[in-house]
Amino acid sequence: MQFSLLIQGSPTASQSLYSAYEFAAAALAQGHSIRRAFFYQDAVLIGNKLVATPQDEFDIQSAWQALGKAHQIPLVLCVASCLRRGILDDREAERFEKSATSIAETFEIGGLGQLIDASLESERLITFRP
Amino acid sequence: MGASVEPQESLDAVLAGSAFANCAVIFLGLGVTQLRRSERSDFRKDFNRGFRALSDFEIDDIFYCEAAARDHGLLDHELIVEARSLSPNAIRQQIIDAHAVMSF
């Protein structure tokens, strides 16, 4: 079965990113596929490259990056959510005249249309709220 | 709620969805208070006026949970948009009948 994921909770203040990661890993291990992971609201903070996770803690950002790369899953951060929370790629930094970018590799910034596409084209859309 | 940006971002998702599919909106739990015309925050623009845009986007199926409205003292004449109340059972049926459900 083909799934898409809608993830909404903050990586530090909720379990959302962890539950979604475990779901994705389990689904892939059973031979299912993930069309797209769409990160919305505070979940876009998973794509902040300036985060430095303590060495003895689980690095949820690296885990998502590895999963995305290994299975070619687009990891899409909502552009409007990103702008409010300081996640910028080259294009947005230039557009808003900011001095730096902050998006981590493997993540991409996209619009809500990609969420709607995920819900219409996948067999199941699974939501992970805070 | 209050000064949180979440209701605004939820509305954005609904408006985006309406460009591609037939959408209904259901307000549940504390979410029903967003429908109150006088609901304001000093820190955010009056996002709930944006609910008036729903009809411009051809979203006419706007519902709220009658039990939640009772719990939060929401009265019919306070609504910022034309919304219909549904019983919890009717809400369940709406969710069952939908092709996709997004919850915020």
gemmi code that builds the backbone of each chain (N, CA, C; Angstrom):
import gemmi

chains = {
    "A": [
        ("MET", (0.841, -1.201, 0.000), (0.000, 0.000, 0.000), (0.875, 1.248, 0.000)),
        ("GLN", (0.369, 2.293, -0.665), (1.137, 3.540, -0.651), (0.551, 4.520, 0.370)),
        ("PHE", (1.419, 4.954, 1.274), (1.015, 5.904, 2.315), (1.604, 7.275, 2.035)),
        ("SER", (0.967, 8.316, 2.586), (1.615, 9.608, 2.773), (1.427, 9.988, 4.229)),
        ("LEU", (2.333, 10.814, 4.713), (2.294, 11.202, 6.120), (2.126, 12.707, 6.253)),
        ("LEU", (1.259, 13.112, 7.156), (1.108, 14.528, 7.511), (1.531, 14.651, 8.966)),
        ("ILE", (2.607, 15.394, 9.196), (3.188, 15.461, 10.542), (3.104, 16.901, 11.023)),
        ("GLN", (2.567, 17.095, 12.215), (2.270, 18.467, 12.665), (2.973, 18.896, 13.949)),
        ("GLY", (3.413, 17.952, 14.756), (3.916, 18.324, 16.087), (5.382, 18.741, 16.077)),
        ("SER", (5.761, 19.515, 17.071), (7.143, 19.977, 17.203), (8.089, 18.812, 17.524)),
        ("PRO", (9.330, 18.838, 16.997), (10.274, 17.769, 17.308), (10.713, 17.767, 18.770)),
        ("THR", (10.631, 18.909, 19.437), (11.069, 18.952, 20.838), (9.911, 18.900, 21.834)),
        ("ALA", (8.755, 19.375, 21.437), (7.647, 19.465, 22.399), (6.577, 18.403, 22.188)),
        ("SER", (6.802, 17.483, 21.250), (5.794, 16.444, 21.032), (6.462, 15.166, 20.538)),
        ("GLN", (5.679, 14.124, 20.485), (6.157, 12.807, 20.073), (5.953, 12.594, 18.579)),
        ("SER", (5.289, 13.564, 17.957), (4.811, 13.433, 16.588), (5.862, 12.931, 15.582)),
        ("LEU", (7.046, 13.552, 15.573), (8.091, 13.180, 14.615), (8.607, 11.769, 14.866)),
        ("TYR", (8.613, 11.361, 16.131), (9.109, 10.032, 16.496), (8.093, 8.962, 16.101)),
        ("SER", (6.830, 9.218, 16.402), (5.790, 8.245, 16.047), (5.722, 8.076, 14.534)),
        ("ALA", (5.806, 9.202, 13.821), (5.730, 9.129, 12.357), (6.928, 8.375, 11.797)),
        ("TYR", (8.095, 8.614, 12.376), (9.306, 7.918, 11.918), (9.164, 6.408, 12.126)),
        ("GLU", (8.691, 6.023, 13.285), (8.536, 4.595, 13.570), (7.498, 3.965, 12.644)),
        ("PHE", (6.421, 4.704, 12.400), (5.388, 4.206, 11.487), (5.983, 4.008, 10.096)),
        ("ALA", (6.706, 5.016, 9.622), (7.279, 4.944, 8.276), (8.253, 3.774, 8.167)),
        ("ALA", (9.119, 3.635, 9.156), (10.112, 2.553, 9.121), (9.417, 1.191, 9.124)),
        ("ALA", (8.383, 1.055, 9.937), (7.662, -0.222, 10.020), (6.929, -0.517, 8.709)),
        ("ALA", (6.303, 0.510, 8.136), (5.562, 0.312, 6.882), (6.519, -0.110, 5.763)),
        ("LEU", (7.668, 0.571, 5.682), (8.643, 0.252, 4.637), (9.193, -1.163, 4.832)),
        ("ALA", (9.430, -1.522, 6.082), (9.975, -2.863, 6.375), (8.998, -3.945, 5.933)),
        ("GLN", (7.712, -3.606, 5.904), (6.707, -4.597, 5.488), (6.396, -4.526, 4.001)),
        ("GLY", (7.186, -3.735, 3.277), (7.025, -3.706, 1.830), (6.078, -2.637, 1.302)),
        ("HIS", (5.563, -1.780, 2.187), (4.720, -0.676, 1.730), (5.615, 0.473, 1.258)),
        ("SER", (4.988, 1.456, 0.623), (5.792, 2.597, 0.184), (5.228, 3.891, 0.766)),
        ("ILE", (6.084, 4.893, 0.829), (5.674, 6.219, 1.319), (5.828, 7.193, 0.160)),
        ("ARG", (4.719, 7.766, -0.272), (4.764, 8.707, -1.390), (5.443, 10.007, -0.980)),
        ("ARG", (5.109, 10.497, 0.203), (5.645, 11.783, 0.640), (5.438, 11.927, 2.148)),
        ("ALA", (6.385, 12.582, 2.812), (6.160, 13.021, 4.195), (6.023, 14.531, 4.140)),
        ("PHE", (4.889, 15.035, 4.609), (4.634, 16.478, 4.572), (4.664, 17.006, 6.001)),
        ("PHE", (5.570, 17.934, 6.250), (5.746, 18.479, 7.596), (5.061, 19.843, 7.653)),
        ("TYR", (4.142, 19.976, 8.608), (3.322, 21.186, 8.695), (3.420, 21.756, 10.100)),
        ("GLN", (3.086, 23.032, 10.236), (3.101, 23.705, 11.543), (4.463, 23.481, 12.233)),
        ("ASP", (4.474, 23.195, 13.543), (5.769, 23.115, 14.234), (6.653, 21.970, 13.756)),
        ("ALA", (6.092, 21.013, 13.045), (6.897, 19.877, 12.573), (7.988, 20.304, 11.585)),
        ("VAL", (7.845, 21.470, 10.963), (8.885, 21.901, 10.009), (10.226, 22.143, 10.710)),
        ("LEU", (10.177, 22.287, 12.038), (11.430, 22.518, 12.773), (12.371, 21.323, 12.682)),
        ("ILE", (11.872, 20.187, 12.228), (12.734, 19.021, 12.003), (13.790, 19.337, 10.938)),
        ("GLY", (13.502, 20.315, 10.087), (14.418, 20.634, 8.993), (15.389, 21.756, 9.307)),
        ("ASN", (15.552, 22.098, 10.582), (16.487, 23.166, 10.967), (17.907, 22.614, 11.083)),
        ("LYS", (18.797, 23.026, 10.175), (20.154, 22.468, 10.176), (21.000, 22.986, 11.340)),
        ("LEU", (20.510, 24.011, 12.033), (21.304, 24.597, 13.124), (21.096, 23.864, 14.455)),
        ("VAL", (20.238, 22.866, 14.456), (20.024, 22.084, 15.684), (21.250, 21.226, 15.966)),
        ("ALA", (21.726, 21.226, 17.212), (22.833, 20.355, 17.625), (22.318, 19.447, 18.735)),
        ("THR", (22.016, 18.205, 18.365), (21.462, 17.258, 19.334), (22.574, 16.726, 20.245)),
        ("PRO", (22.361, 16.689, 21.553), (23.373, 16.106, 22.451), (23.757, 14.686, 22.004)),
        ("GLN", (25.031, 14.355, 22.152), (25.546, 13.100, 21.579), (24.873, 11.845, 22.124)),
        ("ASP", (24.385, 11.923, 23.357), (23.790, 10.712, 23.933), (22.272, 10.662, 23.733)),
        ("GLU", (21.767, 11.521, 22.856), (20.321, 11.486, 22.588), (20.059, 11.032, 21.156)),
        ("PHE", (18.870, 10.467, 20.937), (18.487, 10.021, 19.597), (18.353, 11.241, 18.682)),
        ("ASP", (19.031, 11.183, 17.542), (19.028, 12.323, 16.610), (17.919, 12.107, 15.574)),
        ("ILE", (16.765, 12.651, 15.887), (15.582, 12.412, 15.049), (15.739, 13.039, 13.659)),
        ("GLN", (16.465, 14.139, 13.567), (16.655, 14.757, 12.252), (17.479, 13.839, 11.340)),
        ("SER", (18.600, 13.320, 11.871), (19.425, 12.418, 11.063), (18.646, 11.164, 10.682)),
        ("ALA", (17.814, 10.703, 11.605), (17.026, 9.503, 11.331), (16.097, 9.739, 10.138)),
        ("TRP", (15.433, 10.872, 10.111), (14.542, 11.194, 8.988), (15.339, 11.343, 7.692)),
        ("GLN", (16.497, 11.993, 7.785), (17.314, 12.179, 6.575), (17.727, 10.826, 5.999)),
        ("ALA", (18.145, 9.938, 6.884), (18.594, 8.619, 6.415), (17.427, 7.856, 5.780)),
        ("LEU", (16.268, 7.940, 6.407), (15.091, 7.238, 5.879), (14.699, 7.809, 4.514)),
        ("GLY", (14.719, 9.130, 4.424), (14.357, 9.795, 3.169), (15.297, 9.403, 2.042)),
        ("LYS", (16.591, 9.392, 2.358), (17.588, 9.048, 1.331), (17.471, 7.587, 0.924)),
        ("ALA", (17.378, 6.706, 1.911), (17.380, 5.269, 1.626), (16.178, 4.860, 0.777)),
        ("HIS", (15.052, 5.529, 0.961), (13.827, 5.106, 0.273), (13.299, 6.151, -0.693)),
        ("GLN", (14.133, 7.145, -0.980), (13.730, 8.236, -1.898), (12.355, 8.805, -1.550)),
        ("ILE", (12.171, 9.123, -0.281), (10.904, 9.722, 0.137), (11.084, 11.235, 0.155)),
        ("PRO", (10.282, 11.979, -0.590), (10.361, 13.434, -0.497), (9.955, 13.895, 0.910)),
        ("LEU", (10.842, 14.658, 1.551), (10.567, 15.204, 2.883), (10.253, 16.679, 2.690)),
        ("VAL", (8.958, 16.990, 2.660), (8.532, 18.329, 2.236), (8.096, 19.169, 3.437)),
        ("LEU", (8.705, 20.324, 3.585), (8.348, 21.254, 4.655), (7.442, 22.341, 4.076)),
        ("CYS", (6.334, 22.616, 4.723), (5.401, 23.643, 4.227), (6.064, 25.018, 4.244)),
        ("VAL", (5.990, 25.704, 3.133), (6.692, 26.987, 3.015), (6.161, 28.023, 4.003)),
        ("ALA", (4.840, 28.113, 4.159), (4.287, 29.142, 5.051), (4.683, 28.858, 6.501)),
        ("SER", (4.640, 27.572, 6.883), (5.056, 27.207, 8.241), (6.537, 27.515, 8.442)),
        ("CYS", (7.353, 27.264, 7.414), (8.798, 27.503, 7.491), (9.114, 28.976, 7.704)),
        ("LEU", (8.439, 29.822, 6.941), (8.757, 31.251, 7.008), (8.478, 31.802, 8.404)),
        ("ARG", (7.385, 31.339, 9.021), (7.065, 31.811, 10.370), (8.080, 31.329, 11.396)),
        ("ARG", (8.794, 30.236, 11.075), (9.648, 29.599, 12.088), (11.129, 29.644, 11.745)),
        ("GLY", (11.469, 30.397, 10.713), (12.886, 30.605, 10.418), (13.578, 29.464, 9.705)),
        ("ILE", (12.840, 28.677, 8.949), (13.470, 27.644, 8.120), (13.507, 28.176, 6.685)),
        ("LEU", (14.682, 28.483, 6.201), (14.809, 29.114, 4.889), (15.784, 28.361, 3.999)),
        ("ASP", (15.426, 28.226, 2.733), (16.400, 27.728, 1.752), (16.956, 28.945, 0.996)),
        ("ASP", (17.805, 28.710, 0.015), (18.448, 29.821, -0.696), (17.409, 30.788, -1.264)),
        ("ARG", (16.394, 30.191, -1.878), (15.405, 31.006, -2.571), (14.651, 31.930, -1.611)),
        ("GLU", (14.175, 31.353, -0.505), (13.386, 32.145, 0.448), (14.267, 33.162, 1.174)),
        ("ALA", (15.514, 32.784, 1.473), (16.424, 33.724, 2.146), (16.649, 34.941, 1.255)),
        ("GLU", (16.800, 34.672, -0.035), (17.030, 35.777, -0.966), (15.759, 36.641, -1.075)),
        ("ARG", (14.623, 35.956, -1.185), (13.357, 36.665, -1.359), (13.059, 37.597, -0.189)),
        ("PHE", (13.379, 37.137, 1.034), (13.080, 37.950, 2.217), (14.309, 38.681, 2.751)),
        ("GLU", (15.369, 38.677, 1.968), (16.599, 39.404, 2.304), (17.120, 39.037, 3.685)),
        ("LYS", (17.189, 37.735, 3.930), (17.762, 37.250, 5.183), (19.220, 36.853, 4.924)),
        ("SER", (20.038, 36.939, 5.983), (21.479, 36.781, 5.788), (21.938, 35.326, 5.739)),
        ("ALA", (21.062, 34.379, 6.072), (21.506, 32.981, 6.117), (20.370, 32.038, 5.736)),
        ("THR", (20.735, 30.811, 5.424), (19.732, 29.774, 5.223), (19.790, 28.818, 6.411)),
        ("SER", (18.745, 28.037, 6.610), (18.731, 27.164, 7.779), (18.178, 25.781, 7.481)),
        ("ILE", (17.849, 25.500, 6.232), (17.248, 24.195, 5.940), (18.333, 23.121, 5.853)),
        ("ALA", (18.062, 21.989, 6.476), (19.006, 20.871, 6.476), (18.895, 20.103, 5.157)),
        ("GLU", (19.977, 19.439, 4.769), (19.948, 18.692, 3.510), (18.916, 17.563, 3.573)),
        ("THR", (18.477, 17.134, 2.431), (17.448, 16.101, 2.227), (16.027, 16.642, 2.376)),
        ("PHE", (15.870, 17.745, 3.122), (14.538, 18.342, 3.228), (14.345, 19.342, 2.092)),
        ("GLU", (13.092, 19.533, 1.686), (12.797, 20.535, 0.669), (11.589, 21.350, 1.115)),
        ("ILE", (11.507, 22.560, 0.601), (10.371, 23.421, 0.942), (9.349, 23.344, -0.185)),
        ("GLY", (8.084, 23.168, 0.183), (7.040, 23.060, -0.834), (5.745, 23.692, -0.349)),
        ("GLY", (4.758, 23.700, -1.213), (3.489, 24.340, -0.875), (2.439, 23.339, -0.401)),
        ("LEU", (1.324, 23.888, 0.071), (0.238, 23.041, 0.567), (-0.343, 22.144, -0.521)),
        ("GLY", (-0.144, 22.523, -1.783), (-0.613, 21.678, -2.877), (-0.032, 20.273, -2.792)),
        ("GLN", (1.179, 20.195, -2.257), (1.815, 18.875, -2.126), (1.154, 18.029, -1.047)),
        ("LEU", (0.591, 18.705, -0.049), (-0.178, 17.970, 0.966), (-1.479, 17.450, 0.350)),
        ("ILE", (-2.128, 18.310, -0.417), (-3.404, 17.912, -1.023), (-3.163, 16.766, -2.011)),
        ("ASP", (-2.109, 16.878, -2.808), (-1.760, 15.798, -3.739), (-1.546, 14.492, -2.972)),
        ("ALA", (-0.842, 14.595, -1.847), (-0.565, 13.387, -1.053), (-1.862, 12.746, -0.582)),
        ("SER", (-2.819, 13.578, -0.176), (-4.063, 13.012, 0.355), (-4.924, 12.421, -0.757)),
        ("LEU", (-4.827, 12.997, -1.961), (-5.680, 12.508, -3.053), (-5.073, 11.307, -3.778)),
        ("GLU", (-3.751, 11.283, -3.871), (-3.098, 10.263, -4.702), (-2.615, 9.041, -3.926)),
        ("SER", (-2.462, 9.162, -2.614), (-2.019, 8.003, -1.837), (-3.237, 7.189, -1.420)),
        ("GLU", (-2.981, 5.926, -1.102), (-4.117, 5.123, -0.631), (-4.532, 5.530, 0.781)),
        ("ARG", (-3.555, 5.919, 1.601), (-3.854, 6.371, 2.968), (-2.997, 7.582, 3.310)),
        ("LEU", (-3.627, 8.559, 3.948), (-2.889, 9.673, 4.530), (-2.958, 9.509, 6.040)),
        ("ILE", (-1.812, 9.411, 6.680), (-1.794, 9.215, 8.127), (-1.316, 10.511, 8.787)),
        ("THR", (-2.106, 11.019, 9.733), (-1.786, 12.288, 10.388), (-1.172, 12.046, 11.760)),
        ("PHE", (-0.091, 12.761, 12.041), (0.557, 12.684, 13.357), (0.481, 14.059, 13.997)),
        ("ARG", (-0.453, 14.217, 14.908), (-0.658, 15.506, 15.568), (0.202, 15.597, 16.812)),
        ("PRO", (0.350, 16.823, 17.376), (1.138, 16.984, 18.601), (0.577, 16.131, 19.731)),
    ],
    "B": [
        ("MET", (-4.972, 27.870, 19.911), (-6.016, 28.843, 20.254), (-5.371, 30.113, 20.793)),
        ("GLY", (-6.177, 31.112, 21.040), (-5.646, 32.371, 21.548), (-4.637, 32.943, 20.578)),
        ("ALA", (-3.432, 33.141, 21.062), (-2.403, 33.743, 20.213), (-1.682, 32.696, 19.369)),
        ("SER", (-2.097, 31.443, 19.446), (-1.444, 30.398, 18.660), (-1.708, 30.609, 17.170)),
        ("VAL", (-0.744, 30.195, 16.355), (-0.874, 30.366, 14.914), (-1.599, 29.172, 14.280)),
        ("GLU", (-1.879, 28.152, 15.084), (-2.414, 26.909, 14.523), (-3.768, 27.042, 13.814)),
        ("PRO", (-4.723, 27.773, 14.389), (-6.000, 27.894, 13.657), (-5.821, 28.526, 12.287)),
        ("GLN", (-4.964, 29.537, 12.216), (-4.700, 30.197, 10.939), (-4.101, 29.204, 9.936)),
        ("GLU", (-3.152, 28.396, 10.400), (-2.509, 27.444, 9.493), (-3.471, 26.330, 9.078)),
        ("SER", (-4.406, 26.012, 9.957), (-5.400, 24.997, 9.595), (-6.328, 25.529, 8.505)),
        ("LEU", (-6.724, 26.781, 8.647), (-7.574, 27.408, 7.632), (-6.851, 27.442, 6.282)),
        ("ASP", (-5.557, 27.756, 6.309), (-4.772, 27.779, 5.064), (-4.851, 26.437, 4.339)),
        ("ALA", (-4.761, 25.360, 5.110), (-4.780, 24.022, 4.498), (-6.136, 23.744, 3.854)),
        ("VAL", (-7.199, 24.177, 4.509), (-8.547, 23.956, 3.956), (-8.717, 24.732, 2.655)),
        ("LEU", (-8.280, 25.987, 2.665), (-8.437, 26.806, 1.460), (-7.620, 26.216, 0.309)),
        ("ALA", (-6.435, 25.724, 0.612), (-5.613, 25.093, -0.434), (-6.311, 23.841, -0.962)),
        ("GLY", (-6.865, 23.056, -0.049), (-7.524, 21.820, -0.450), (-8.717, 22.064, -1.358)),
        ("SER", (-9.399, 23.171, -1.135), (-10.621, 23.438, -1.896), (-10.339, 23.657, -3.379)),
        ("ALA", (-9.083, 23.984, -3.708), (-8.732, 24.192, -5.115), (-8.700, 22.862, -5.865)),
        ("PHE", (-8.556, 21.758, -5.130), (-8.380, 20.450, -5.761), (-9.534, 19.488, -5.510)),
        ("ALA", (-10.275, 19.712, -4.446), (-11.284, 18.718, -4.074), (-12.448, 19.395, -3.357)),
        ("ASN", (-13.520, 18.650, -3.245), (-14.694, 19.101, -2.521), (-14.414, 18.973, -1.019)),
        ("CYS", (-14.459, 20.060, -0.288), (-14.064, 20.009, 1.123), (-15.211, 20.374, 2.053)),
        ("ALA", (-15.210, 19.735, 3.198), (-16.093, 20.143, 4.288), (-15.207, 20.460, 5.489)),
        ("VAL", (-15.675, 21.344, 6.358), (-14.918, 21.706, 7.555), (-15.782, 21.397, 8.765)),
        ("ILE", (-15.196, 20.724, 9.735), (-15.941, 20.421, 10.961), (-15.164, 20.938, 12.170)),
        ("PHE", (-15.798, 21.753, 12.979), (-15.166, 22.281, 14.184), (-15.540, 21.395, 15.367)),
        ("LEU", (-14.527, 20.917, 16.061), (-14.754, 19.992, 17.169), (-14.116, 20.536, 18.450)),
        ("GLY", (-14.613, 20.068, 19.584), (-13.993, 20.407, 20.866), (-13.840, 21.907, 21.045)),
        ("LEU", (-12.704, 22.294, 21.616), (-12.436, 23.711, 21.860), (-12.411, 24.508, 20.555)),
        ("GLY", (-12.180, 23.806, 19.444), (-12.136, 24.455, 18.132), (-13.406, 25.225, 17.783)),
        ("VAL", (-14.533, 24.848, 18.394), (-15.780, 25.549, 18.055), (-15.725, 27.026, 18.441)),
        ("THR", (-14.889, 27.362, 19.419), (-14.848, 28.768, 19.873), (-14.255, 29.686, 18.794)),
        ("GLN", (-13.562, 29.094, 17.818), (-13.057, 29.912, 16.703), (-14.188, 30.529, 15.898)),
        ("LEU", (-15.366, 29.912, 15.987), (-16.509, 30.402, 15.205), (-17.185, 31.615, 15.841)),
        ("ARG", (-16.786, 31.916, 17.069), (-17.440, 33.030, 17.770), (-16.965, 34.351, 17.158)),
        ("ARG", (-17.934, 35.156, 16.747), (-17.605, 36.393, 16.039), (-16.695, 37.301, 16.863)),
        ("SER", (-16.883, 37.292, 18.179), (-16.110, 38.211, 19.024), (-14.746, 37.649, 19.431)),
        ("GLU", (-14.417, 36.440, 18.960), (-13.133, 35.818, 19.321), (-11.988, 36.642, 18.747)),
        ("ARG", (-11.087, 37.125, 19.605), (-10.017, 38.020, 19.163), (-8.751, 37.716, 19.917)),
        ("SER", (-7.643, 38.068, 19.336), (-6.393, 38.070, 20.080), (-5.701, 39.398, 19.817)),
        ("ASP", (-5.073, 39.938, 20.838), (-4.331, 41.196, 20.637), (-3.062, 40.955, 19.831)),
        ("PHE", (-2.673, 39.704, 19.710), (-1.367, 39.401, 19.126), (-1.424, 38.863, 17.710)),
        ("ARG", (-2.626, 38.549, 17.249), (-2.758, 37.972, 15.908), (-3.833, 38.724, 15.156)),
        ("LYS", (-3.707, 38.741, 13.845), (-4.786, 39.341, 13.074), (-6.061, 38.521, 13.291)),
        ("ASP", (-7.176, 39.131, 13.049), (-8.450, 38.445, 13.291), (-8.637, 37.357, 12.244)),
        ("PHE", (-7.952, 36.267, 12.466), (-7.928, 35.226, 11.431), (-9.309, 34.670, 11.170)),
        ("ASN", (-10.192, 34.679, 12.194), (-11.477, 34.005, 11.966), (-12.353, 34.770, 10.969)),
        ("ARG", (-11.988, 36.038, 10.690), (-12.691, 36.701, 9.576), (-12.397, 35.963, 8.271)),
        ("GLY", (-11.269, 35.287, 8.235), (-10.898, 34.497, 7.054), (-11.900, 33.390, 6.783)),
        ("PHE", (-12.640, 32.978, 7.815), (-13.654, 31.938, 7.597), (-14.697, 32.402, 6.591)),
        ("ARG", (-14.862, 33.740, 6.514), (-15.826, 34.255, 5.527), (-15.360, 33.959, 4.110)),
        ("ALA", (-14.060, 33.720, 3.954), (-13.541, 33.389, 2.619), (-13.953, 31.976, 2.202)),
        ("LEU", (-14.361, 31.156, 3.177), (-14.685, 29.764, 2.847), (-15.728, 29.691, 1.735)),
        ("SER", (-16.748, 30.551, 1.822), (-17.796, 30.477, 0.795), (-17.264, 30.950, -0.564)),
        ("ASP", (-16.306, 31.899, -0.554), (-15.691, 32.326, -1.822), (-14.936, 31.172, -2.475)),
        ("PHE", (-14.458, 30.255, -1.634), (-13.739, 29.091, -2.148), (-14.688, 27.906, -2.360)),
        ("GLU", (-15.973, 28.215, -2.362), (-17.017, 27.212, -2.573), (-17.007, 26.092, -1.537)),
        ("ILE", (-16.640, 26.451, -0.313), (-16.750, 25.491, 0.791), (-17.998, 25.879, 1.578)),
        ("ASP", (-19.075, 25.139, 1.320), (-20.343, 25.485, 1.965), (-20.692, 24.528, 3.093)),
        ("ASP", (-19.980, 23.407, 3.135), (-20.247, 22.443, 4.192), (-19.397, 22.780, 5.410)),
        ("ILE", (-19.921, 23.674, 6.243), (-19.228, 24.074, 7.464), (-20.080, 23.607, 8.641)),
        ("PHE", (-19.502, 22.747, 9.446), (-20.255, 22.153, 10.549), (-19.540, 22.373, 11.876)),
        ("TYR", (-20.302, 22.279, 12.949), (-19.671, 22.250, 14.270), (-20.396, 21.247, 15.140)),
        ("CYS", (-19.682, 20.774, 16.124), (-20.219, 19.742, 17.008), (-21.180, 20.382, 18.006)),
        ("GLU", (-22.413, 19.924, 18.024), (-23.414, 20.552, 18.898), (-23.071, 20.354, 20.374)),
        ("ALA", (-22.476, 19.225, 20.695), (-22.113, 18.971, 22.094), (-21.003, 19.928, 22.546)),
        ("ALA", (-20.024, 20.136, 21.646), (-18.927, 21.044, 21.991), (-19.430, 22.478, 22.116)),
        ("ALA", (-20.372, 22.849, 21.232), (-20.933, 24.204, 21.287), (-21.630, 24.421, 22.633)),
        ("ARG", (-22.330, 23.402, 23.091), (-23.014, 23.488, 24.381), (-21.978, 23.618, 25.504)),
        ("ASP", (-20.934, 22.790, 25.436), (-19.900, 22.818, 26.478), (-19.240, 24.196, 26.581)),
        ("HIS", (-19.070, 24.845, 25.432), (-18.327, 26.112, 25.426), (-19.248, 27.326, 25.326)),
        ("GLY", (-20.540, 27.089, 25.470), (-21.484, 28.202, 25.512), (-21.576, 28.986, 24.223)),
        ("LEU", (-21.383, 28.302, 23.095), (-21.457, 28.990, 21.793), (-22.915, 29.025, 21.329)),
        ("LEU", (-23.391, 30.223, 21.024), (-24.782, 30.368, 20.609), (-24.866, 30.641, 19.108)),
        ("ASP", (-25.991, 30.238, 18.524), (-26.187, 30.369, 17.073), (-25.913, 31.782, 16.548)),
        ("HIS", (-26.416, 32.784, 17.290), (-26.313, 34.154, 16.776), (-24.887, 34.711, 16.871)),
        ("GLU", (-23.980, 33.968, 17.533), (-22.595, 34.436, 17.666), (-21.710, 33.998, 16.508)),
        ("LEU", (-22.231, 33.134, 15.643), (-21.373, 32.519, 14.617), (-20.884, 33.542, 13.591)),
        ("ILE", (-19.602, 33.441, 13.233), (-19.029, 34.386, 12.269), (-19.340, 33.979, 10.827)),
        ("VAL", (-19.660, 32.706, 10.632), (-20.082, 32.234, 9.306), (-21.309, 31.340, 9.479)),
        ("GLU", (-21.973, 31.076, 8.375), (-23.126, 30.195, 8.432), (-22.626, 28.762, 8.588)),
        ("ALA", (-22.828, 28.207, 9.764), (-22.387, 26.840, 10.022), (-23.544, 26.074, 10.645)),
        ("ARG", (-23.574, 24.774, 10.344), (-24.675, 23.955, 10.855), (-24.178, 23.042, 11.968)),
        ("SER", (-24.994, 22.828, 12.970), (-24.563, 21.941, 14.051), (-24.859, 20.492, 13.685)),
        ("LEU", (-23.989, 19.619, 14.129), (-24.160, 18.183, 13.877), (-24.009, 17.422, 15.190)),
        ("SER", (-24.727, 16.331, 15.299), (-24.570, 15.463, 16.465), (-23.272, 14.670, 16.294)),
        ("PRO", (-22.716, 14.177, 17.381), (-21.509, 13.352, 17.262), (-21.677, 12.194, 16.264)),
        ("ASN", (-22.862, 11.589, 16.214), (-23.094, 10.494, 15.257), (-23.034, 10.975, 13.819)),
        ("ALA", (-23.625, 12.138, 13.571), (-23.615, 12.691, 12.208), (-22.185, 13.059, 11.805)),
        ("ILE", (-21.398, 13.528, 12.764), (-19.992, 13.865, 12.475), (-19.231, 12.599, 12.102)),
        ("ARG", (-19.488, 11.548, 12.852), (-18.836, 10.258, 12.562), (-19.145, 9.842, 11.122)),
        ("GLN", (-20.403, 10.010, 10.726), (-20.795, 9.614, 9.368), (-20.086, 10.469, 8.316)),
        ("GLN", (-19.966, 11.762, 8.576), (-19.243, 12.652, 7.647), (-17.817, 12.151, 7.451)),
        ("ILE", (-17.189, 11.773, 8.551), (-15.790, 11.330, 8.495), (-15.682, 10.007, 7.738)),
        ("ILE", (-16.646, 9.126, 7.980), (-16.649, 7.833, 7.275), (-16.808, 8.046, 5.777)),
        ("ASP", (-17.672, 8.981, 5.393), (-17.979, 9.202, 3.979), (-16.882, 9.945, 3.223)),
        ("ALA", (-15.958, 10.589, 3.951), (-14.927, 11.405, 3.282), (-13.869, 10.525, 2.623)),
        ("HIS", (-13.353, 10.993, 1.502), (-12.248, 10.279, 0.847), (-10.981, 10.402, 1.679)),
        ("ALA", (-10.739, 11.585, 2.210), (-9.555, 11.805, 3.052), (-9.948, 12.733, 4.191)),
        ("VAL", (-9.315, 12.523, 5.341), (-9.597, 13.342, 6.511), (-8.293, 13.941, 7.000)),
        ("MET", (-8.285, 15.242, 7.194), (-7.130, 15.889, 7.822), (-7.599, 16.505, 9.103)),
        ("SER", (-6.847, 16.273, 10.147), (-7.280, 16.794, 11.433), (-6.219, 17.747, 11.964)),
        ("PHE", (-6.659, 18.901, 12.448), (-5.724, 19.907, 12.955), (-6.099, 20.285, 14.373)),
    ],
}
model = gemmi.Model(1)
for chain_id, residues in chains.items():
    chain = gemmi.Chain(chain_id)
    for i, (resn, *xyz) in enumerate(residues, 1):
        res = gemmi.Residue()
        res.name, res.seqid = resn, gemmi.SeqId(i, " ")
        for name, pos in zip(("N", "CA", "C"), xyz):
            atom = gemmi.Atom()
            atom.name, atom.element = name, gemmi.Element(name[0])
            atom.pos, atom.b_iso = gemmi.Position(*pos), 0.0
            res.add_atom(atom)
        chain.add_residue(res)
    model.add_chain(chain)
structure = gemmi.Structure()
structure.add_model(model)
structure.setup_entities()
